[in-house]
Amino acid sequence: MRAFEATRLDFDRAADHMDLTDNMRRLLLIPMREVQVQIPVEMDRGDIATFIGYRVQHNNSRGPMKGGLRYHPEVDLDEVRSLAALMTWKTAVVNLPYGGAKGGIAIDPRSMSLRELERVTRKFIDQIHDIIGPDIDIPAPDMGTGAEYMAWIMNQYAKYHGFSPACVTGKPVELYGLPGRDEATGRGVGIFVIKLLSRLGRKPQDTRVAIQGFGNVGSHTASFLQDAQCPVVAVSDVSGGYYRPQGLDLSSMFRYVREHQGSLQGYTGAQTISNAELLELDVEMLIPAALGGVLTAENAGRVKAKIIVEGANAPVHPDADEIFDSRGITVLPDILANAGGVTASYFEWVQNRQHYQWGINRVRQELDRVLSEAFERVWELAHERKVSLRTAAYIQGIGRVGRATVLGGIT
Ligand code: NAD
């Protein structure tokens, strides 16, 4: 099953509980615009390489579209389309005045120099600058990109449209960025975990956690949960998994990653395991925070965790979701669980438009407020309708987008 088909299945499961006509389903599912561009760049060796870049703008009925930019060798149109749709439901679940979009370039950033990546990014903006902008579509970081890339985007966009820091979020704090944007997705995952544990009547200190991914989302989630007394016993990155049953020494891992170009490869403070083994560890909570599609019908039966929190986008395949449901495993869905990032991006956009710098305490306080309200509403809806948290989140998101579409007028 391809990525967009999986997103569509989740949409349909929720739409079946709503009073949605087939025509309305079609209108809400089909992306508004899809753009694919050629990106020829001169590499450091002097040869020319040509990459493919995508921007899918899924829906703008609730506001300008918002979504990250992913650099990964497996990026393709179907994946970007699916992630753009997820952004539409995500911004609606947390009630931000945005629609959904996503972009990506099929490249392996680890095999390229920073200067090459800068040239690729600027060239991509040359190709799409007229369909993005503060009131149209606002990119942000995702897998394989970060604050520096967003600074290049802001600078390149300004060459065409003038000074406009709100055209992109996730920028460095020194360059119109928001204090706390970097930690926001992981912090948000942590806030949701604590809320969920409280609703499920579980104590943080009795909840051993395994996290797949030690990048932006995984590392900040680990740090927040450790501060909240949850024992983080395993984390992984592309180099493999690291397991310490009595709890990882996270500060030594952060230090190691800083000293080894962001990688845990060669870290000796824990037992090494594979990424596949990490997913099946004997823990209470599993947080996939790296790639999509890692929990499938094949491995879902072997997962021992009783709670899964989707830090990554679409880590649970719909077939696996059914298995988890039948096994009584609680899944907190991506469109809620990792919405802290886009929420902080919204604050950054507001800050840029107001030309008023927010402080970290205000960011954290507002983040907590927005995410807590969204969590409570989805939790209540799941219990009122007797549906999973994923279906409840979709019902909430689709409902809001559908109402805005009708109120705004369709033709
Ligand atoms: P990142 O690039 O900072 O980190 C990705 C991590 O995944 C790294 O530790 C990398 O080593 C690891 N990884 C890569 N390939 C792997 C593999 N084959 N097996 C195991 N681990 C692997 O990315 P990120 O920003 O942390 O994003 C992670 C996920 O969270 C993505 O699905 C992304 O769409 C989602 N997300 C990110 C944000 C955000 O604000 N960064 C917001 C919402 C959702």
Residues whose N, C-alpha, C, O or C-beta is under 5 A from the ligand:
A	BS01	NAD	P141 D142 M143 G144 T185 G213 F214 G215 N216 V217 G218 S236 D237 V238 N275 A289 A290 L291 G311 A312 N313 N338 G341
